[in-house]
Amino acid sequence: MLKMIGTILLTGFITLLPVMLTVYLMYWLAVSLEQVMGSMLHWVIPDSLYFPGLGMMVGLLVMFVVGLLMKAYLVRRIFDLGEKVLYRLPLVKTIYRALRDLSDFMSPKKEGMGQVVAVTINDVQLIGFITQQDKERLPEPFRDDDRVLVYVPMSYMVGGHSLFVPRDSVRPVNMSMDEAMRFVLTAGITGKSTP
């Protein structure tokens, strides 16, 4: 009887955990945006005009405007100059470069970035993501061969391996990046299909 109750409780917990974490993350983002932008708005507009949620709405508007401005060549050039300054500051460059690389990896505008592939190594196939195809951006020892850099994540872990593999050992897979990442991180338990 206790085992059955424990199983039911565990099933309920596993079912609710992703929902609760998603709701909490969205709540945290909304509250953080409201606090940051709301405190800035209190300096600009009188308290009588401010209402709860205005900071979040202004924050979303700012993100939208920045997204629009980044389409302009001049704004991108100014942003690139600002990044060059950040890349010269000790400690800041390490943190900023890691965050920038992660956002570039997830960005849908990059050609071939994150392309899902199957990597064949000794008749074993692994699901991975091409992270670099440009020879000039690879480390010097790997530029001679026709190789690509493939990230192979590990199941149930945050880590993974970056592999320099011959281009002919890689074949594209008809899966979205989300599907492939979910499939690999759960060791295939969830299957390929998505709702």
Phi, psi and omega in degrees: 000313179295324179296319179295319178296317178299319179295318179295317178298317179296319177298317177297318180297313181296326179289317185278335185304308180298323180294313182295318180294321178295313179298317181295318179297316178297319178297314181298317178297316181295315180295318179297317179297318179297317181294313183293306183289326179297319179294325177291321181294327179298334177283332188264318184245156178292154181300332182293335180270344183279139174222153181302134181101344180296320179299318180293318180295318178293321178299317177295321178296318178298316179299319180296315181295319178298318177300319177294315182296328181292350175279344180276135183300314183299317180295319178298320179296316178297318178297318178298320177296319177298321178295322179299323177295315179298324181290350179261350183272127179300150182066310179300318183297324181294312181292313184296317182297319179297315179293322180294317178298319179295316180292324176295322180297321182275350185291132180286347185278348182280129178288127176072355182285120180082012179301131181281131181221161170255127180256127179258121177228113181051051180064012175252133179254135179237145175273132180213183182229125176291124180252342179204124177247342183284116181303322184294339181265359177272155176301150186312313183296343185254007183277338185290316182278163175274083184238158173234157178263123182239130175266125179245105181286157178260148180292140177059020180225164178271344184275183179182187181235140172260117185245133171267107185239149176301143183302328181282356175267005184239134174227140180297148179240139181278070177220147173285163179299319180297314179300313183295316180296317179296318180297314182290312185295334178260013180057033177080002182296324183282343184079180184275326190291148177237155181293000000 
